Amino acid sequence: MKYFDDYEGMHYEGNCIRPPSEADSILLQVTLGCSHNKCTFCGTYKNKRFTIKDDEIILKDILFASRCMKNQGRVFLMDGDALIIPHKKILWILDRIREHLPWVRRVGAYANTKSINMKSPEELAELREKGLGIIFLGVETGDDETRRKVRKGSDSIHCIEMGKKVKAAGIKLSVTVLLGIAGVERSLDHARLTGELLTRMNPEFIGALTVMLIPGTELWEEFRKGEFNLPDEEGLLKELRDMILHTNITRGLFFSNHASNYLPVKARLPMGKQDALNLIDSALRGEIGLKPEWMRAL
Ligand code: SF4
């Protein structure tokens, strides 16, 4: 009889994050850290050296989930950039998920432009076939000046192409954009250019987060030295308004209900655009209360 190390549980290492929409998913850590790990605002994986975890540990976690997580219908592959895993190995992971967790309906993962670029359209389609149903991509901004400054690692044109490549493979695309990332000076350029990027990329889901200044990051240092100024609440609301105004996708959900935001907005685009703009205008006129600072702590 095979002995299962039930007491071991899942083999999580270090800081683990997942998108809010994956809160109820089986969180399967297949990599440690992020293969890029250079964005000046991001402190999530600063202390982790990027590694792809061993097959043995990944399989142990899948087997643990097969015994203890029978009610969770989705799997999310952590950490920062699971798509960077060589194609054969991701196929192996997806096959093991199908074999041992047959009730799982969808697998999701974070990706960046580099890891999407490394997969051919055929490989992405094969991953879709094997269950990879959604990719989460940190777009942050469509403003190339800001992308360079925060060391995003690609320009907006490449970012649009990579988003389209994911969609062409039949994989759903969920992107995040960062309010405040361009500072006060470029706030409205960032809003307009990001709206234009989103229009061209046309993702199914757009989540707007507010940039948080994390001690130890380069952005924090810039802020400390007075080289970076975060827009105030009103500035952030105006930025959100302009971003939504310039976002013309065919069909999708734009939401800013992340804990970091001052005003939760959830709009089905394109139909819900005017309602979202009206809501932000009401907040700008002071008719709707904003989230207090203490509630924004993550
Ligand atoms: S690509 Fe994402 S996880 Fe990696 S450093 Fe940038 S923001 Fe952080």
Boltz pocket constraint, residues with backbone or C-beta under 6 A from the ligand:
constraints:
  - pocket:
      binder: B
      contacts: [[A, 34], [A, 35], [A, 36], [A, 37], [A, 38], [A, 39], [A, 42], [A, 43], [A, 44], [A, 45], [A, 80], [A, 112], [A, 138], [A, 151], [A, 152]]
      max_distance: 6.0
